Amino acid sequence: MKSHKLLMIPGPIEFDPAVLAAMSVPTSAHADPTFIQTFGEALEKLRIVFQSPSGQPFVVAASGTFAMDVAVANLVEPGDRVLLLNIGYFSQRFGEILECYGAKVTQIQAEIGSRPDPQQVEDELKKGGYKALFFSHVDTSTGVLNDVPTLARLARQYGALCVVDGVCSIAAEELRMDEWGVDVAVTASQKAIGVPPGLALWMVSPQALEVRRKRKTGVPNYYGDWLRWLPVMQAHEARRFDYFATPAINLIGALNVSLSQIVAEGMENRYARHRKLSRAFKAAMQALELDQIPRSEEIAAHTLTAVRYPKGIQATEFLPRVAQEGVVISGGLLPAIKHEYFRVGHMGVIGLSDLIGTISAIEHSLYSLGYRFALGSGVAAAQRAYRDGELL
Ligand code: PMP
């Protein structure tokens, strides 16, 4: 048995050895020209990953929640009206942050496993007066994928900024920020970006930066004011030193390695590979006659799969059993159904063999807890779907 269990949760994920090795070098000064070069290169590659040549990238030592927090802190002034699409736990979190900064929040609450209909969103935006539309690209608690291009188009049409929580999507799900008209997209290092936890990353459109500049009130958040970080990001892209707060030097070194791998793979190939892995995993769950939380394949994320337990299987028995087989997966997260489902992440550097190993551990665990099916049928279905994906 390997000492390291395969980490198949929806973040943090498995990291490439070259990325991990980049973290274990002696820490340089933040004014060291080599580090300035590394940081500058990483920022340039983020424009490719977010597909936003016109945007301004930011990389700050924090987690994804911080990137969400400061998107709100910079764009929203007390009393501003915003529209929030709620498809799960992390959309709910966006709502709490918005309340925290004094926004007047209207929510469109989707039923569990579904997403708001674009017509519903349009009907609401049509009423006018919305400064911004907030939503998750993928809500990690339900595995539901939002339709970003349609939502971004509606936001633009009705004069609202479009702010996307892409923590569980960016660098794996298709996102064309400039082309689709997304104003702010936020993520964190530990998911499809492929770097251990500790970096918040986000991209801001020129329009959103202008909204920040034109605020009547100050940003009630010192560390998170975009305009304190902006000169630092600009300086590094111009290969100059500037300081606001000490950067996470080793993590940024690792980020540059991971982004190089992502850019070398190519964004289109990367989206396609994640779709293929996702289809294979979902085919396996179907073959085992397990239902998924998203109500249709069309609205299901490709970065994770959220699966209902069959009758009689308990999380408290199942998850440790899977871990015994060397694979770590997650339980449920959405409070209303927390104990009814489990989640498997399939992003980043993993491949077919990791997926098959995970399905095999799931099959074995279900079977040993009394659920009956033809052993190997999940694995076979995944193999077939993966092969079909290759022929597409
Ligand atoms: N949004 C989504 C969609 C997430 O999946 C997560 C983390 N699971 C977050 C926000 C919060 O990110 P973090 O835990 O890095 O603060």
Residues whose N, C-alpha, C, O or C-beta is under 5 A from the ligand:
A	BS01	PMP	P10 S63 G64 T65 F66 F90 S136 V138 D139 T140 D165 V167 C168 A188
